[in-house]
Amino acid sequence: MEAIIIKADNKIVKLLIQLAEKLGAEVSKLSKSEVEDFTFGEMMDEAKTDNLVSKSEVLDYLKSK
């Protein structure tokens, strides 16, 4: 299964939903907060380095800010 996200005005979204349903696709609308959560997760995946740091390094960094 694959998914797409399309940002558009309500008129276009309604039209695309109707088309997708006629083609037999399952349609789900995401709330603004769900889109933000998804986007944030994607950003975290892109920034992930798999490098581990110690608790003291994190605390030292936070103290310096």
Secondary structure, 3 states (H helix, E strand, C coil): CCCCCCCCCHHHHHHHHHHHHHCCCCCCCCCHHHHHHHHHHHHHHHHCCCCCCCHHHHHHHHHHC
